[in-house]
Amino acid sequence: MGSGDDRPDIPGKIVFSAKDGEGTSQIYTMNADGSDLEQLTHFGPEGGATDPAWSPDGKLIVFENYTGATTLGPYLYVMDSDGTNMRPLKKRQRESISALIGSAPAWSPDGTNIAYQVCTNCELGGRDYEIVVVEVAGKDYDPDQIHAITDHPASDMKPTWSPDGQRIAFVSDRDYVDADTLRFRKDLYVVDTDGSNQRRMTETGFARDPVWNPDSNTIGFRSSSSSLGLFLVSVQSGVIFKVEEDFSTSIQLFPVAWCPDGQKLLITARDQSEPRDYSLYIIDTEKNETILIPFGPTNIGDADWIVRTTK
């Protein structure tokens, strides 16, 4: 594993959220080797920013903005890769709802659409999340540009695109929503972007945080069971493989993003004995190597990794 004095040779840039000194979540970027840390947002305690994602060309970052958010959820915002030109992804004319509401945004591979999750009944205390796609073009809210991918009275969450942009994977509790003792379980599903051809990929109830591999053939995800770990599922056969890694059993792993080579996986790791202590690692799934990325914050939240960047 790497150290702060011996930076690993890792290409690209990472964008992530972490709490500042006042406890407010902000967006940061750094080189993938942990150098050149830069804070992009400076929200006050009444707001905050989470879940950033790079556009495919590296020019833009979409994220959740909690300033003025309601029980419906945060607003989706976008900014240039250096933090300038911050604005709503889609501006709404309604005074009470100024921007498009949603969370867990993910860019389509061609950069023309963003998939996200939206809660349709959270203002009533519910948890009916649906996967929705919005066209990126245009600055104003246009209902004709928004397309629902799922429609189920359950929590369909954490969308991730297939490399060809034709399918979306997500996790859902739809097979457990009516079972009180299993209500926290979720499985992995794949669906075409028109909402057809839905397939259930796992049946354990412990699938979380899917990330579609650039090879198109596999999806990485983590297990939330007592047997913690990272797994790959074959999209074609449904066969599940465990990712070999050398973390202790007390470390919880969260898959973040793949390198374009489909071999290296960026993850965050949390020691459950120190809940606020997060670290970033690269797992080389072919060489079974684990590389620590040395960086400053230890309270990192969501992150994304891009190898092709314009800066």
Protein Blocks (a to p, Z undefined) as FASTA:
>chain_A
ZZfklccddehjdddddddfkopacdddddfkopaiacfbdcdfklccehiacdfklpac
cdddfehpafkbpcdddddfkopaiacfbacfbfklmbdcdehiacdfklpaccddddfk
lmnopacdcdddddfehjbdcfklpccfbdcdbddehiaddfklpaccdddfklmmmmmk
lmmgccdddddfkopaiacfbfnopaghiaddfklpaccdddfbfbgcdddddfklopac
ddddfbdfkbccddfbdcfklmaccdddddfklmmlccdddddfklopacddddfbfcbc
bddddfbdcZZ
